[in-house]
């Protein structure tokens, strides 16, 4: 049986490529590091490192082991994070990257900052949200999904013992930089001429725009995706430059982001985004979870969504 010390020593050695550097980071001696790694190799009955004059290098077996070791250490970190707020009430939520949700959470925090609470707030894509809620890393997740994918999405969730509470819907727009939008001629609008910056879409991502069709029958897939990123900051900066466009949902707050304008809104009910909450099926939310979900619903009503 491997022990956590072997796993931790192995990970540091793999990252540094040196027993001596690993020893410095682990506050121990090089000989002790070498001894622990040797015991791990004996227990696994395989060689994990090639030793040479300039340091150490993972063997193919070591590279495969490193993949599993990283997962183990990530799970330990998650477990430790969950253990921290046990003495107090906690709220753990995940969400699609959204300035609207960020504003909502900050407002909620400000209203409850005198309460004895701990929070964990995690931005993620759709499949990561599902994984986190199903694995009880979070109490609930907030996600967008294309309306024409909603039935398939709900079926997928039910297979994972989850459910989706629809909270509101919003339009899907083509956004472009302010300067470009001001000079654009709507009569010359052509989907195939669009150059896009998009977040990388998964199956049920709000950026999965493949089935979107504009009024003249042109599909969004005709546009050229120039930049793919998971960074909101990159999207904002490039939209601000006015060189690229982005296809995504309307901000639920309806506010002007200042760096882009709406160039086109896709027509039809099926081409809207729906926004809702993912929870574990048949389980009641904690009192803190109920309170936060109620707060989100209230803010949606105030904004008229």
Secondary structure, 3 states (H helix, E strand, C coil): CCCHHHHHHHHHHHHHCCHHHHHHHHCCCHHHHHHHHHHHHHHHCCCCEEEECCEEEECHHHHHHHHHHHHHHHHHHHHHHHHHHHHCEEEEEEECCCHHHHHHHHHHHHHHCCCCEEEEEEECCHHHHHHHHHCCCCCEEEEEEEHHHHHHHHHHHHHCCEEEEEEEEECEEEEEEHHHHHHCCHHHCCHHHCEEEEECCCCCCCCCCCCCECCCCCEHHHCEEEEEECCHHHHHHHHHHCCCEEEEECCCCCCCCCCEEEEEECCCHHHCEEEEEEEECCCCCCHHHHHHHHHHHHHHHHCCC
